[in-house]
Amino acid sequence: MPDMPHDHNQNIEHHPELVPDAADFQKAAEIFNLLNDGNRIRIFWLLCHCEECVMNISSIVSMSSPAVSHHLRQLKSRGLIVSRREGKEVYYKAADTEDARLMHHIIEHAVKIACPDEK
């Protein structure tokens, strides 16, 4: 057991092997880094409630299609959204994963918003 600079008589001080390596936290760091943009969070939140194409997302969030496409690529690369093609149109929605559900919940909690009524 390594000597601690201060012994506060806590279990973790006597068992530092219980602290995971920084690499173990990389996935969380990548997701938090991905969500460091308000527009990207807004797009993700929108896709938690509907399935939309780039043109409609662009209209809803008042952004250019290339800017929206950039955000969609980043969200998709981390597995937070999925896409499907129907003819020439590609539709996006939040992935049905624990990570996506957790991020949706965190966003709504942080922003103090609720899911809109789906009609």
C-alpha positions in Angstrom: 0.0 0.0 0.0 1.5 3.4 -1.0 1.8 6.0 1.6 -0.8 8.8 1.2 0.2 12.4 1.8 -2.7 12.6 4.2 -4.5 9.8 5.8 -8.2 10.6 6.2 -9.0 7.0 7.1 -11.1 6.4 4.0 -11.2 3.0 2.3 -10.1 4.4 -1.1 -6.9 5.7 0.5 -6.0 2.2 1.6 -7.1 0.6 -1.7 -6.0 2.9 -4.5 -6.3 -0.1 -6.9 -10.1 0.5 -6.7 -9.7 3.8 -8.7 -10.1 3.0 -12.4 -7.5 4.2 -14.9 -8.1 7.4 -16.8 -8.6 5.3 -19.9 -11.6 3.7 -18.3 -13.3 7.1 -18.3 -12.6 7.9 -21.9 -16.1 6.9 -23.2 -17.7 9.4 -20.8 -15.2 12.1 -21.7 -16.0 11.6 -25.4 -19.7 11.8 -24.9 -19.4 14.9 -22.7 -17.0 16.5 -25.2 -19.5 15.7 -28.0 -22.3 17.5 -26.1 -20.3 20.7 -25.5 -22.3 22.5 -28.2 -25.8 23.8 -27.5 -26.9 23.3 -31.0 -25.8 19.7 -31.0 -27.6 19.1 -27.7 -30.7 20.7 -29.1 -30.6 18.5 -32.2 -30.1 15.4 -30.1 -33.0 16.4 -27.8 -35.2 16.9 -30.9 -34.3 13.5 -32.2 -35.2 11.9 -28.9 -38.8 13.0 -29.7 -39.2 12.4 -33.4 -37.6 11.0 -36.5 -36.6 13.7 -39.0 -34.7 14.4 -42.2 -31.9 16.9 -42.4 -34.0 19.5 -44.2 -36.7 19.4 -41.5 -34.2 19.5 -38.7 -32.5 22.5 -40.3 -35.8 24.3 -40.5 -36.8 23.5 -36.9 -33.4 24.6 -35.4 -32.8 27.4 -37.9 -29.5 26.2 -39.1 -28.0 25.4 -42.5 -28.3 21.8 -43.7 -24.4 21.4 -43.8 -24.2 22.6 -40.2 -26.9 20.1 -39.1 -25.3 17.3 -41.1 -22.0 18.0 -39.3 -23.7 17.7 -35.9 -25.6 14.6 -37.0 -22.3 12.9 -38.1 -20.8 13.5 -34.7 -23.8 12.3 -32.8 -24.0 9.2 -35.0 -20.3 8.4 -34.6 -20.8 8.1 -30.8 -23.9 5.9 -31.2 -26.3 8.5 -29.8 -28.4 8.6 -33.0 -29.2 6.2 -35.8 -30.4 6.7 -39.4 -32.4 4.9 -42.0 -32.8 5.6 -45.7 -36.1 5.7 -47.4 -35.5 6.3 -51.1 -33.4 9.4 -51.4 -34.3 10.6 -47.9 -32.3 9.8 -44.7 -34.2 10.0 -41.4 -32.5 10.4 -38.0 -33.6 9.6 -34.5 -32.1 8.9 -31.1 -30.6 5.5 -30.7 -32.5 3.0 -28.5 -29.5 2.6 -26.1 -28.9 3.2 -22.4 -26.4 5.9 -23.2 -28.9 7.9 -25.4 -31.7 7.5 -22.8 -29.3 8.7 -20.1 -28.1 11.7 -22.1 -31.7 12.6 -22.9 -32.6 12.5 -19.2 -29.5 14.5 -18.2 -30.3 17.2 -20.8 -33.9 17.6 -19.7 -32.9 17.7 -16.0 -30.1 20.3 -16.7 -32.3 22.5 -18.9 -35.4 21.9 -16.7 -37.5 21.0 -19.7 -39.9 18.1 -20.2 -40.7 16.0 -23.2 -43.3 17.6 -25.4 -46.6 15.8 -25.7 -46.4 13.6 -28.7 -49.5 13.8 -30.8 
